Amino acid sequence: MARARAVDRRLYLLIEIAARRLSRAADARLRETAGVTAAQAAVLFLLIRRGERRMGAIGDTLSLNPPAVTGLVDRMAKAGLVTKATAAGDRRGAVVALTPAGRAAAARADEVLKALNAALEERLGEDAADALHAALTAIAAGEHDET
């Protein structure tokens, strides 16, 4: 049973505001240092960790709709970060793979995000950072979805 609170915390709104602020800050630093956006960095990290992926798998993993994935990947291909090829055996699907330039951008982006994460943990403190990590991991995994 939920505890009664004097003030409605409006957790969703606070998460949304915090996410936008963090995203803008990360995006600016990533563009300046790694030459990629936060969304592009997410695709690069996915491809580094899991290898080439179909467009639909990228969208599923990053919670993006098909038009968003298409635009994102097309911009990345134009920038030389990824290649996009017709899937073998299924001409309707496209497979996305990293280029050497994409690997280099991912390495630079990884350093930027490590620094941002360290700054956040320092600002929050270890216990609060651990609690926040656990809560956001559960939400991202869909453990608290309403059915």
Sequence and secondary structure as in RCSB ss.txt:
>XXXX:A:sequence
MARARAVDRRLYLLIEIAARRLSRAADARLRETAGVTAAQAAVLFLLIRRGERRMGAIGDTLSLNPPAVTGLVDR
MAKAGLVTKATAAGDRRGAVVALTPAGRAAAARADEVLKALNAALEERLGEDAADALHAALTAIAAGEHDET
>XXXX:A:secstr
     SS   HHHHHHHHHHHHHHHHHHHHHHHHS  HHHHHHHHHHHHH SEEHHHHHHHHT  HHHHHHHHHH
HHHTTSEEEEEETTEEEEEEEEE HHHHHHHHHHHHHHHHHHHHHHHHH HHHHHHHHHHHHHHHTTTT   
